[in-house]
Amino acid sequence: MYYVKGPVPTLDTAQLDQSHGPVFIDSETQLAQYRLLLERLDAAALPPEQSRDLIHGIAQEL
């Protein structure tokens, strides 16, 4: 998924990659759902340094 965000939120667009090709989402209702999803993912994600350390630690165990 790609999310293109600009200074005018009503012009934002989300692109979803599917097996039959890309789908573009630009309705305000659907974009609001994707914004919420992205906010939740961002809140759950580790900071870059911790992500790097986690990946490095897993790779060392292999």
C-alpha positions in Angstrom: 0.0 0.0 0.0 1.2 3.5 -0.8 -0.4 6.6 0.7 0.2 10.0 -1.0 -0.4 12.8 1.4 -0.3 16.5 0.6 -1.2 19.9 2.0 -4.8 19.4 1.0 -6.2 16.2 2.6 -9.1 15.9 0.2 -6.5 15.3 -2.6 -4.8 12.4 -0.8 -4.8 9.0 -2.5 -4.0 5.5 -1.4 -2.8 2.8 -3.8 -3.4 -0.8 -3.0 -1.5 -3.4 -4.9 -3.7 -6.4 -5.8 -3.2 -9.5 -7.9 -5.1 -7.9 -10.8 -3.3 -4.6 -10.6 -3.3 -1.4 -8.5 -6.5 0.0 -7.0 -6.6 3.7 -6.2 -8.7 4.9 -3.2 -9.6 8.6 -3.0 -12.9 8.9 -1.2 -12.7 10.7 2.1 -14.4 7.9 4.0 -12.0 5.3 2.8 -9.0 7.6 3.2 -10.1 8.2 6.8 -10.0 4.5 7.5 -6.5 4.2 5.9 -5.2 7.2 7.9 -6.4 5.5 11.1 -4.7 2.2 10.1 -1.5 4.0 9.3 -1.6 5.9 12.7 -2.1 2.6 14.5 0.8 0.9 12.6 3.0 3.9 13.4 2.1 3.8 17.1 2.8 0.0 17.2 6.1 0.1 15.3 9.5 0.2 17.0 11.8 3.2 16.4 14.3 2.7 13.6 17.2 1.9 15.9 15.3 -0.7 17.9 14.0 -2.3 14.7 17.5 -2.6 13.4 18.7 -4.1 16.6 15.8 -6.6 16.6 16.5 -7.7 13.0 20.2 -7.9 13.7 19.5 -10.1 16.8 17.3 -12.4 14.9 19.8 -12.7 12.1 22.5 -13.6 14.6 20.4 -16.5 15.9 20.1 -18.1 12.4 
